[in-house]
Amino acid sequence: EGLHWPDALGRPVAILNDAHAALMGEIWQGAAAGVRDVILLTLGTGVGGAIVADGRLLRGHFGKAGHLGHSSLDLEGKPDICGMPGTLEDLIGNHNVAERTGGRYESTAELVEAVRAGEDSAKEAWERSLRALGVSVASFVNILDPELILIGGGISEAWDQIEGPLKRWMEEFEWRPGGGQVEIRRARLGPMAGAYGAAYFAMQRSKNI
């Protein structure tokens, strides 16, 4: 923090955050190849995100565009780390599973295993989280009109327990004038997505130097 990389290295340096890099990687070598309008949600400790619209990464004026996990779903909810009440991040992120489940489960992995085992309390907690995800994704789709939604991050390892419920909630909440329907896929590159994306971004920037 506070280090000016171009001065330290004596050459131009391209910098972007982890979620932005992950989406660039998926566009270059992954599940979003050839797609010009796509939103990535990374579900892990928290919820990250990135947006590419008309082939361009949306970084924003201060570089913070895409922090989709801080979107509010409950005005009376507990403030998240940014002060926003009742956010998606706090409704599905791994950081507060024990709090959300009354101490029954310590992690998303433990919660999902209980869902697979048919435990009613786990199924109820998981359904609440996926409904929050579905409402959020539908909202992002209604605002940005992407062709594709990618779901990545560690929680996406439970894709068999995410895909069906998420698509079911999208059936209820996505606005589809003219019948248009967004496609939902799991991200492909896993933990290497950011490395691919950083390399791709640097190569793209070097062409303009």
N, C-alpha and C positions, 0 to 999 in steps of 0.2 A: 504494500500500500504506500502510495506517495512516490513510487519509483517511476520515472519517465523512461519507458523502455527504448524509444528511438535514440535518446541521448546515451543511455547505458550501453546499447549495442552498436551505436554508430550507423544505424541503417533504419529505414522505415519498418514499422511493426504494425501488423493488422491484429486487432483485439476484438473479441466478441464473447458474450457469456456462454455458459455451458448449454443451455437449452437452444439458443440460436445456433450454436455449433452443431448440436445434435440434429436439428432439422436440416441444416445445410448438408450434413453427411447423408441423411436419408434421401435427399434430393439427388445427390451425386451418385451414391452407390447402393441405395436402399429401397425402402418400400414406397418412396414418393418420386422415384425416377420419372422424369417427363411431366410432372404435375406442376402447374404454375400458380395454383391457388390452394393452399394447404395450411392447416393448423395442426401443430404438434402439442400434445399434453404429456408431460412426463410425470408419472405418478410414483412417488417414492416417499422419502421422509416428509417432504411437502409436495406441492404441485407446481411444476414449472411449465412454461409454454413458449411457443414461438409461432410466428405468423409469416407466411410468404403470400403476397398478393400480387397478381399479375407478374409473377416471376421475380419479385423484389422482396428481400427480407425487410420487414418492418422493424426498425430499431428505435424509432422515436427521437425526439429532440434531445433527451437526456440518456438515451440508450437503454431505457427500462421497459420498452414495449414488450408485450408478451407475458407479463407476470399474471397469467390468467388465474392462478390459484388464489389470488387475493380478491377475486370477485365475490361480492356479498350475496348470500342466499337467505339470510335471516337478520333483519335489522335489529332484533333483540338479542342476537347471539353474542357470545363471548368475543372480545376483540382478538384478532390474530396478532402476529408479530409486527405487522404494519399498522395496527390500530383499527383495521376494518372488522366490522361485526359479522359473525356467522359465515365465514368464508368457505369456499370449496376446499381449500387446503386443510382446514380444520375439520371438515366433514368426511374426508377420505384419506388424508395423509397418514403415514405410518407413525408420526411422532406422538400422536395422542390416542392410539387405539385403546389403551387401558382406561383412559379417562372416558372415552366414548362408550365403552362397554361395561362400565361399572367395575373395572378390575378383573373381568372374566378372562380377557385375552390381552397378551402383552405386545403382540405384533400383528401385522396384516397376515403374515404367513400362518401364524397360529389361528387367527380368525378364519381364514379360508379353509384350513384343514378341518376346523369344526363345522364349517358350512358343508364341506364334502361328506362329513360324518353324519350330517342331518340334524345337528343341534339347533333347536328352535331359536334360542337367544342369539346364536351366531348368524343364522339366516336373517333374522330381523335387523340386526346391526348392519350386515352387509347390504341388505336391500336399501336401507336408509342412505348408505354411502353411494350406492349406484344410482339411486334416484337423484341425489345431489349432482352426481356426475352427468346424468342424462339431461337434467334441467340446464346445467351450465353449458354443456356442449350444444344443446339446441339453441340456447341464447347466443353463443358465439356464431353458430351457423346462420341464425337469423340476421345478425348484424353484418357479418363479413362475407357470407355466401361462398364458402370454399367448395372445391370439388371433392376434397378428401380431408378426413380427420385421422390423424395418427395417434395411437396411444402407446407410449413408451414408459421407461422407468421400471424400477424393480417390481412394483405392484403388477405390472403387465405380465409378469410370469404366471399370474393366475388368469390368463386370458380365457381359459375354458369357463371361468366363473364370471367373467366380465362381458364378453361379447354378446351373449344372448340377452341378458337383462338390459344392457346399455341400448341395444337396438330396439328392444321393446319400449323403453322410455322414449327413445327418439320417435317411434311411431306415434306416440301420444303428443309430444311437444314440438317436434320440428315443423315449421311452417313450410308448406310445399306448393306454392302457387305454380300452376302449370305442370304439376307432377314431379318437379325436380327434387331429387333426393341425394343427400350427401353420402359418400362412401366412407365406411369406417374400417380401418385396418390396424393391426398391431405393427409397431415399428420393427424393423428387421435387424438393425445393426447392434442392438444391445449396448453394452458399456463402451464399445468402440465408436459409437456414432459421433461423439464429440471430437475425437481425434480425426476421423475422416472429414468432418465438417470444418475444423480449424485448418486442415491442410488445403481443402478446397477453397475456403475463403481467402487464405493467403495467396494461393495461386491466382484467384480472380483479381485480387487487389494488385498483385505484382504486374499484371497486364496494363494497369493504369498508372504505373509509376514512371 
